[in-house]
Amino acid sequence: MFVLFEEDGAFKAGTVLADNDSSLQVETSHGKRMKLKSSHVLLQFREPAPGDLLERAAADAEELDTGFLWEVCGDGEFGFQDFATEYHGHAPNAVEAAAVLLRLHSAPIYFHRKGRGRFRKAPAEILQAALAGLEKKRQQAEAIERMRSELVAGRMPAELASMLPQLLYRPDRNRVETKAFEAACVDAGLSAPRLLLKCGALASSYDFHYHRFLFEYFEDGVAFPPFDPPHEPAELARADVAAFSIDDATTTEIDDAFSVTPREGGGWRIGIHIAAPALGFARGSSLDAIARRRLSTVYMPGNKITMLPDAVVEDFTLGAGRECPAVSLYLDVTAALAIVGHESRVERVPIVANLRHHDIEPLFNDQVLHEQADGPDFQWKRELKLLWDLATVLEAGRGKAEDNRNQVDFNFYVDWQTETADGAGYVTISQRRRGSPLDKLVAEMMILANATWGKLLDEAGIPGLYRAQSGGKVRMTTVAAPHDGLGVDCYAWSSSPLRRYVDMVNQWQIISVLRGEPPAFAPKSADLMAALRDFELTYAAYADFQRQMERYWCLRWLRQQPGIAVDGKVLRDNLVRLETIPLLLKVPSLPVLLPGTRVRLTIEDSDVLDVDVRARYVETLAEPTPEEAADAALES
């Protein structure tokens, strides 16, 4: 005697060795012996052999039309043997009965199981829904395979073109497009950005990094939404000065300018003039909403995303040949460079010149000031010399004079018109000594203005946004607090309202004090605290992105000069800082050297997608002096 039974969801057949009424001893066709409950037996038969039964039944089951079976069976619950009898019109043999069982069991959307060997046909509406789901899955599988094949072949499917950011930066793995894309990455042996570069969907590695930042912080794009244009500031008194700005060549948001006017009886009246967009729109306006959302201009080599629309920047930037709304701080300075008084005003300031670093620094630098008493003559020399002398006095007065002669700043210039191998622009990186006379001049004037206006708000009982430092920790606060690093009693960012939202907020507050009007933010304002918190987080994220992109462009610079040897200084272990460009890199082949040791490296490989570089040690150029070793140890 043979039996058909179910074990672990699979049908098996075997030979009965012993029948104990409630249980059987069975040997399967594979030689396995087991104890089987009699109630688990689905079918008893004498022929064919157990192994032949399942093989023949499976073949016959393929010939049965599942849809027809569903149509002809009744609505009630039934056993497979009864249904096989009805279907064949006679008592079925073992193969016929088993074939019907296999077909019913293999079609769960048509026939719902109700027990061992028992079924019930699915209701029509449930069956139709299930069939529709199967068809949808079939179509999705076909779509996935089609898109996968196109991607592997280097072609971009139309369905994926509109969702590249999601695929790259926040993939939804429930979508068929994502499934196709990830399958193609596996089959092609490429990472997601490399596959998109191969398909031409990414124009360059730069696009990958830039759009990743946009996806996180500018999901709606960098275009500005509609806004109400700024209103013309009310009648403002015209300042009787000739103001000039000092900026980098690429600066368009000119926030600050200076003026020097002789005083009767000797000395000077020195003006620090800050652009006043806060006069053009109020808190709660559409432009405020834009600035509040962006919080700062985003800087990166070769590009920037401004906080305010270009048209608004153009209206309020301190451009030469215009009379611009400004908040001014006037200093009464004696011939001995002592400040004997100050005054703040809201006014219109004539801007007569926009001086640029690259034009002025060859004429006005440390060498000219210290080694050539007269130096070359040029317009604004007298004013710049006076401002620099005052800045030196102010720096000493803060007790924070520092020697920056050995520190270097790097400027990045990207030529987007010059074609490169990967189409991302040609980069030039130049060096500029930190702490130049122009740097000191501007920095000290801004520190003085920010400290003075911070104290103005504090004395008036009007809240502002301050930078404070104590115990080496820098933080932002809404109340005046000392900034130990700068050596001032308080420091309220107020000098860059075209670029930073906190400066805009402080400017509204300062103007309210100067005009005797209610402030835009009242004391203990929850909105002011929220703006502070959001600004800190966003400003840090923007700065981190800028550093990442500077590293990216450093790698691009190295690629523009294949085979170049680069020199650097060891900071610690295998960490080296290059001298020509601002790049830190790990050099596994570096021997044990003292911090500050100058070494030469060759660049073996770089990856502008992963922003990684591999360098090899070549030789030691110079051992460090004790001072250099100490400085390098501090840097690391």
C-alpha positions, 0 to 999 in steps of 0.5 A: 500500500502506498500513501500520498501526504503533505509535509512542510508544505510539500506533497510526498508519497511513500510505502506503508511499512506498518499500519497501527490504526492511528499512525503509519510507518512510512518509507518515502521514495527517497528511502527516508523512514518516518512515523505518520499520523493516519489523519495526515494521509491524503490518498491511499493507492496501490499503483503507480509506484510512489516516485512515479505518482508525483512525477506523472501527477505534476505533468497532468496538473500542467494540462488542467485549466485553473480558470475552468476548474474555478468556474465548474466547482461549486461555491461550498467547501469541497475535498479534492477527491470529490472534485476530481470525481466530478471533473473526470465523471468517474472515480479517479485513479491515483494519478488523476486525483493527485493531479487535481490536488496539485493544481488546486494547491498551486492556485491559492488565489483561485482556491482557498485552503480549508484543511488538508486536501479541502478547498473553497473557490475564491469569491469572484470579486476577490479573485478579480482583485488578486488577478489584477495584482498579479498582472500589475506585478508582471508588468512591473517585473517587465518594466524593471527588466527593461530599465535594467537592460537599458541602464547596463547598456549605457542608456538612460530610461525616460522614467528615471530621468525625472527622479535622479536626485531621489535615486542618488540621494534618497532612494525609495526601494519600494519603487520599481525605478529604484529596483531597476536602478540598483539591479543595474548597478549590481550587474554593471559593477558600478556605483550609482553616480558612476552608472549615471555618468556612464549613461550621460545622466550626470554631466560631471562629478561636480553635478553629483556633489552640488545636487546632493547639497541642493537635494538636502537644503534646496529641494525646490531648487535655487530659484526664488519664489515670487516676492514683493519688491522692496520698498524705497526707504523713507526720506533719508538724510544724505551723508556728506562723505565719499565712501569706498568699499574693499572686497575680493574681486568676486564679491557682489554682495558689498555690505560694508564701506568706509569714509574718512573726513577731516574734522575741524580742529584736527583729527578725523571723522571715520565712517563705517557704513553697512548696507541696509536691506532692513530698510527695504522690507520688514519682518513677516514680508515675503522677502523676510520669509525667503531670507529666513528660510535660506539664513545665509548665502552659500559659498563654494568655489566657482559658485554661490547661492545668495540669501536674497534675490539678485535684484534685491542685492543690486538695490542695496549693495554698496556699488560705486556711483550710487547713493545707498541706504546704510546704517553708519557708525561714525568715530570721532578720532583725534590726531593721536588715533584716540576715539573720543566719541561715536554716533550711529545714523540711518542715512543715504551714503554716496559710494564713490569707489569699490576697491578690489584686493588684487588692485590695491594689495600690490600697492598697499602691503606689509612691505610698502608699510614697513620697508618703504616709508613713502611707497608708490602713490595711488588714490585712497592711499592716505585714507587706507593708511589712516584706517590701517593705523587705527586698526593697529591701535584697535587690535592692540587695545583688544589685547588680541594682536596676532602674528598671521604672517605664516598663515595662508588663505587660498582663493579658488577661481573656476573657469566654466568656459574651459573644457575639461575631460569630465566637463566640470570647469578648470580651477585655479588656486592662488595663495594670499597671506592672511593678516594683510593690511587690508584684512586687518583694516576691514576686520578691526572696523567690523569688530568695532562696529559689531561690538558697538552696536551690540552694546547699543542693543543691550543698553536699550534693552532690545534683544539681538543675536550675539556671538559669545566665547568663554572657556574656548567654546563659541556659541550664539545667544540672544543676550550680550555676553563677552567674546574672549577670543576677540577681547570685546564685551559683546559681539553682535553680528551686524555687518553682513545683512546682505549675506546672513540672516542674523545680521539682518535681524540685528539691523532691524533691531538697531534701526528700531533703537536709532529711530525710537520704534518698536523692535521687530523682535520683542524681548524673550521672543520665541521667534528670535530664539528659533532663528538663532537655533536654525541659523547655527545649524544651517550656517554650520552645514553650509560651511561644511559643504564649502569645505567639502567642495574646496577639497573636491576642487583641490582634487580637480586641480591635481588632476589638471596636472598629472604626474606633478610632485607636491610638497607638504608638511607632516602634521602627525602620523601619516597626515600631511598638509600640502603647501600649494593647495589647502589639502590634507591627505593620509600617506600610508607610505610615509615613514615615521617623521617629526611633525613639521617635517617637509616632504615630497609626494607624488599623486598616484590616483584620485577619485572625485566622486568619493573625494579621495586621493592616494599619494606616495612618499618620495623624499624628505625635504627638510627637518623641522625646527623646534618651533615648526614642530610645535606649530605642526603639532598644534595644527593637527 
